[in-house]
Amino acid sequence: MKPLKSSTKDSNVFPEEMDIRVPRGASAPRQGHDLDIVEEQNVNLHFREGEGMAVRTIQPKDLSGPKPEVIVDFIFDEGLFFIAIQNINDLPAYKVSMRFKPGFKGVEGKKRVSELPLFRNIEFLAPRKEIRTFLDTSAAYFRRREPTLITAQISYEDEAGRKYSRTIRHDLSIYAELGYIRRTEGNE
């Protein structure tokens, strides 16, 4: 079989749509090895005949079906800040990692919370699961003038190995002027 020629410069990266031109009479991709390579790239093949050429158009497969959805949220609760990693869907997420820009400290300024191993790799995050870690008291966080505009870049995979990423921007300054009452034991 003659190799297929792509109309893109990098055959390892599939754009939204790509035509592969094969001279008439040349072997087309068939079910099996040739097509499996394309299917691994999450694409659909569409065939049409052109003048002197058979044109195969590659388009991404529809990935709008069920997929894991992982978010990172900053939670304000009675003057305390927490960071929560949540899989908000009904499918598990794999190889979950996140980066924060800019980085920030917590726990009275003693710990670089944004660089905890928790944020580098979670091999498996069950459906509807939340992992929560303490960041700091809001008073201590704002007193140290830690960043209030924080961007979280989250990457993860589904069970089939398809990769997803999302960016969430947080503005912690909305909590700076909130009043709160700290409960003590026995005052419920």
TAURRA-V821656 format. One line per field, one symbol per residue. ss: DSSP state (h for helix, s for strand, l for the rest). A space follows every 50 residues. Layout:
# TAURRA-V821656
ss: ???
This chain:
# TAURRA-V821656
ss: llllssllllllllllssssssslllllllllhhhhhhhhllssssssss llsssssssslllllllllssssssssllsssssssslllllssssssss sllllsllllslhhhlhhhllssssllllsssssssshhhhhhlllllss ssssssslllllssssssssshhhhlllllllllllll
